[in-house]
Amino acid sequence: MQTYDLIVIGAGSGNMLLGPELAHMSTAIIEPDRFGGTCLNRGCIPSKMLVVAADAARAVVQAQRLGVHASLDRVDWPAIRDRVFGRIDPLHHSAIEYRRHNGIDVYTAQARFVAPRVLEVGGEQLTAKQIVVAAGARPVVPPIPGLDTVAFHTSDTIMRIDEVPASLIIIGGGFIAAELGHVFGAFGTEVTIVQRGPRLLATEDEQVSARFTELAQHRFDVRLDTTVTAVAPTVTGVSVTVERDGWLETLEAATLLVATGRRPNTDLLEVSAGGLEVDEHGHLVTDDAYQTSAPGVWAFGDVANHFQLKHMANAEARVVRHNLAHPDDLHRLSHTLVPHAVFSDPQIASVGLTESEARRTGVDHVVAVRDYADTAYGWALEDTTSFVKLLADPHRRTLLGAHIIGPAAATLLQPLLQAMMLGQTVDQLAHDVLYVHPALTEVLEQALLEL
């Protein structure tokens, strides 16, 4: 049995652990797929590179409202796709070479626990004083009758297709549906979204979710409160049978995208054999220092938390790296504030309590909502649908939540997030800070003054 000081399972954010602080340890890293994990290879980075191209295409189509009459001649999908993956794909092999060159053993087979702190990898058994599980998550494939008879896509595969489909049915109404629906819709695909709930992006603040749903209905065929009952192949693609209020209907498209959530990869690792506890969703249970129920085993990222956010995994990696190097001085990470963004059109960004959460939990709060249209830059954009919504504690006078829908939402959220994390008051933000005129940040100033 090969013995190490440290074994890392997963080379997404797990690969970020391995730096100078841990260089004194004999180390192995296990990755059966591609270095870089979901974010680099089939998630955040390629999807945002596609979104940038989609935004450019949409800007041409929407320029008429500004008096700029332009037309979109052609979308060169192979060039767009190859720009993305031509840059990303070489990083896998260079990462393996880099790790091996620096004395780290790399295993490229699937790992599974066979005993506490003992792994089987490609027929070999490995053990270590410390093991970090950062094995990520994968798309959920729901048990829809007939799904196994069609060539459907998930977010893992659709970004690498050979051509833009003429039509696309998306099962699911979350962030993957919002972002990839925007991408392919901008490139000329007729998009149908089938959502079992009453709104798209249902976990967002209800006012934001309702506005996004309304705008999506102008672009796409959006089926709300609708359930998929069966899928079947056709000569030209796929048929999807849906049910709403007892009525059945068959939809057809060239391509099917299943975007119904993600699941942690704990089942592939047979974590129970390693003495690791999981929650009801299959995520590894850890404390706030990222120690699992098994001594000497740590876990972080999508395999352990419910956020599915790279910036959270990065923050967790920094904590785990410190804790591995300094076991007598453990750092901890609070999940009190977890920001996120949806890079759709319109863009969405959010942190903290939604209004419905504040009401449901009895948190005393006040609310302010300001439209982009109330600012000079909003006039320049001819924007009539975007807004900023803020919630604050009327006693402590600090922000409880911030929710933005519109251009540059993810960027606009950052100063609000910073204020929340540093404990700044609404009064400080509204009165003690200068806001560049006529920048879009004035919509934050106006919302804060109203608050």
Secondary structure as the mmCIF struct_conf table of DSSP 4:
data_model
#
loop_
_struct_conf.conf_type_id
_struct_conf.id
_struct_conf.beg_label_comp_id
_struct_conf.beg_label_asym_id
_struct_conf.beg_label_seq_id
_struct_conf.end_label_comp_id
_struct_conf.end_label_asym_id
_struct_conf.end_label_seq_id
STRN STRN1 GLN A 2 ILE A 9
BEND BEND1 ALA A 11 GLY A 12
HELX_RH_3T_P HELX_RH_3T_P1 SER A 13 LEU A 17
BEND BEND2 GLY A 19 GLY A 19
HELX_RH_3T_P HELX_RH_3T_P2 PRO A 20 LEU A 22
TURN_TY1_P TURN_TY1_P1 ALA A 23 HIS A 24
BEND BEND3 MET A 25 MET A 25
STRN STRN2 THR A 27 ILE A 30
BEND BEND4 PRO A 32 ASP A 33
TURN_TY1_P TURN_TY1_P2 PHE A 35 GLY A 36
HELX_RH_AL_P HELX_RH_AL_P1 GLY A 37 ARG A 42
BEND BEND5 GLY A 43 GLY A 43
HELX_RH_AL_P HELX_RH_AL_P2 CYS A 44 GLN A 62
HELX_RH_3T_P HELX_RH_3T_P3 ALA A 63 LEU A 66
TURN_TY1_P TURN_TY1_P3 GLY A 67 GLY A 67
HELX_RH_AL_P HELX_RH_AL_P3 TRP A 77 ILE A 88
TURN_TY1_P TURN_TY1_P4 ASP A 89 ASP A 89
HELX_RH_AL_P HELX_RH_AL_P4 PRO A 90 HIS A 101
TURN_TY1_P TURN_TY1_P5 ASN A 102 GLY A 103
STRN STRN3 ASP A 105 TYR A 107
BEND BEND6 ALA A 109 ALA A 109
HELX_LH_PP_P HELX_LH_PP_P1 GLN A 110 GLN A 110
STRN STRN4 ALA A 111 ALA A 115
TURN_TY1_P TURN_TY1_P6 PRO A 116 ARG A 117
STRN STRN5 VAL A 118 VAL A 121
TURN_TY1_P TURN_TY1_P7 GLY A 122 GLY A 123
STRN STRN6 GLU A 124 VAL A 133
STRN STRN7 ALA A 137 PRO A 139
TURN_TY1_P TURN_TY1_P8 PRO A 145 GLY A 146
HELX_RH_3T_P HELX_RH_3T_P4 LEU A 147 THR A 149
BEND BEND7 VAL A 150 VAL A 150
STRN STRN8 HIS A 153 HIS A 153
TURN_TY1_P TURN_TY1_P9 SER A 155 THR A 157
HELX_RH_3T_P HELX_RH_3T_P5 ILE A 158 ARG A 160
BEND BEND8 ASP A 162 GLU A 163
BEND BEND9 ALA A 166 ALA A 166
STRN STRN9 SER A 167 ILE A 171
BEND BEND10 GLY A 174 GLY A 174
HELX_RH_AL_P HELX_RH_AL_P5 PHE A 175 ALA A 186
TURN_TY1_P TURN_TY1_P10 PHE A 187 GLY A 188
STRN STRN10 GLU A 190 VAL A 194
BEND BEND11 ARG A 196 LEU A 201
TURN_TY1_P TURN_TY1_P11 ALA A 202 THR A 203
BEND BEND12 GLU A 204 GLU A 204
HELX_RH_AL_P HELX_RH_AL_P6 GLU A 206 ARG A 219
BEND BEND13 PHE A 220 PHE A 220
STRN STRN11 ASP A 221 ARG A 223
BEND BEND14 ASP A 225 ASP A 225
STRN STRN12 THR A 227 PRO A 233
BEND BEND15 VAL A 235 GLY A 237
STRN STRN13 VAL A 238 ARG A 244
TURN_TY1_P TURN_TY1_P12 ASP A 245 GLY A 246
STRN STRN14 TRP A 247 ALA A 253
BEND BEND16 ALA A 254 ALA A 254
STRN STRN15 THR A 255 VAL A 258
BEND BEND17 THR A 260 THR A 260
STRN STRN16 ARG A 262 PRO A 264
TURN_TY1_P TURN_TY1_P13 ASN A 265 ASN A 265
HELX_RH_AL_P HELX_RH_AL_P7 THR A 266 LEU A 269
TURN_TY1_P TURN_TY1_P14 GLU A 270 GLU A 270
HELX_RH_3T_P HELX_RH_3T_P6 VAL A 271 GLY A 274
TURN_TY1_P TURN_TY1_P15 GLY A 275 GLY A 275
STRN STRN17 VAL A 278 VAL A 278
TURN_TY1_P TURN_TY1_P16 GLU A 280 HIS A 281
BEND BEND18 GLY A 282 GLY A 282
HELX_LH_PP_P HELX_LH_PP_P2 HIS A 283 HIS A 283
STRN STRN18 LEU A 284 LEU A 284
HELX_LH_PP_P HELX_LH_PP_P3 VAL A 285 VAL A 285
TURN_TY1_P TURN_TY1_P17 ASP A 288 ALA A 289
STRN STRN19 GLN A 291 GLN A 291
BEND BEND19 SER A 293 ALA A 294
TURN_TY1_P TURN_TY1_P18 PRO A 295 GLY A 296
STRN STRN20 VAL A 297 ALA A 299
HELX_RH_3T_P HELX_RH_3T_P7 GLY A 301 VAL A 303
TURN_TY1_P TURN_TY1_P19 ALA A 304 ALA A 304
BEND BEND20 HIS A 306 HIS A 306
HELX_RH_AL_P HELX_RH_AL_P8 LYS A 310 ALA A 325
TURN_TY1_P TURN_TY1_P20 PRO A 327 ASP A 328
BEND BEND21 ASP A 329 ASP A 329
BEND BEND22 THR A 336 THR A 336
STRN STRN21 HIS A 340 VAL A 342
BEND BEND23 SER A 344 PRO A 346
STRN STRN22 ILE A 348 GLY A 352
HELX_RH_AL_P HELX_RH_AL_P9 GLU A 355 ARG A 360
TURN_TY1_P TURN_TY1_P21 THR A 361 GLY A 362
STRN STRN23 VAL A 366 ASP A 371
HELX_RH_3T_P HELX_RH_3T_P8 TYR A 372 ASP A 374
BEND BEND24 THR A 375 THR A 375
HELX_RH_AL_P HELX_RH_AL_P10 ALA A 376 LEU A 381
TURN_TY1_P TURN_TY1_P22 GLU A 382 GLU A 382
BEND BEND25 THR A 384 THR A 385
STRN STRN24 PHE A 387 ALA A 392
TURN_TY1_P TURN_TY1_P23 PRO A 394 ARG A 396
STRN STRN25 THR A 398 THR A 398
STRN STRN26 LEU A 399 ILE A 405
BEND BEND26 GLY A 406 GLY A 406
TURN_TY1_P TURN_TY1_P24 PRO A 407 ALA A 408
HELX_RH_AL_P HELX_RH_AL_P11 ALA A 409 LEU A 422
TURN_TY1_P TURN_TY1_P25 GLY A 423 GLY A 423
STRN STRN27 THR A 425 THR A 425
HELX_RH_AL_P HELX_RH_AL_P12 VAL A 426 HIS A 431
BEND BEND27 ASP A 432 VAL A 433
TURN_TY1_P TURN_TY1_P26 HIS A 437 PRO A 438
BEND BEND28 ALA A 439 ALA A 439
TURN_TY1_P TURN_TY1_P27 LEU A 440 THR A 441
HELX_RH_AL_P HELX_RH_AL_P13 GLU A 442 GLU A 450
#
